[in-house]
């Protein structure tokens, strides 16, 4: 039993997970199915007496997924938490925390941050989940990763479909400035810790294949391209709402004629 736990909580020395395989797409499809179910049953969920309980359970799962990452590092000495890799200076990690508080408190301000950070930052982790290259479906880290990175999307769409939340231009600015603050903290951490530290992938390309490999190693060029890409993603994320607002405005104008 001890050997099984050590294996389950640990990681391999060779690649166990490969991008664009069933192990990659299946968790995303499951999350998409849950989101679709929330949309389909949204009216029933609104009036269900267990609606609040559902939000709190989802918030608990989010916090559990984040905390269990660090519990695993403590439980397996060979992995060991260290400041080079494991400080809480990640978009995905903070989205988990913000999403849990958003659910329990029905916070519009936290929704604003979670919405844009998910679609402009965490989305890259779903496209190329390089951090689980050495942990496949037989490892705990595989399931923890997908819970951490997909439950945020479930939470955000839940608040959209059930509680009618939506982003605005003002909320986009708030989320963007918050991301800038996190980027400054990440830069300072990378500089203070030195070689090996790569928070927000600002310092260098990842050791394993990633969509961010297209970025140049030069820091200034890397930062400029990342800033432009994030700005474009913010616009794309808000575009559906902009189009819906224009459509509603046009319909109101036509109805008034």
Secondary structure, DSSP 8 states (H G I E B T S, - for coil): -HHHHHHHHS--SS----TTSHHHHHHHHHHHHHHHHHHHTHHHHHH-TTHHHHHHHHHHHHHHHHHHHHHHHHH-TTT---TTT-SS--HHHHHHHHHHHHHHHT-HHHHHHHHHHIIIIIHHHHH--GGGTT--TTSHHHHHHHHHHHHHHHHHHHHHHHH-----HHHHHHHHHHHHHHHHHHHHHHHHH-TT--GGG-SS--SS--GGGGS-SSHHHHHHHHHHHHHHHHHHHHHHHHHHHHHHHHHHHHHH-
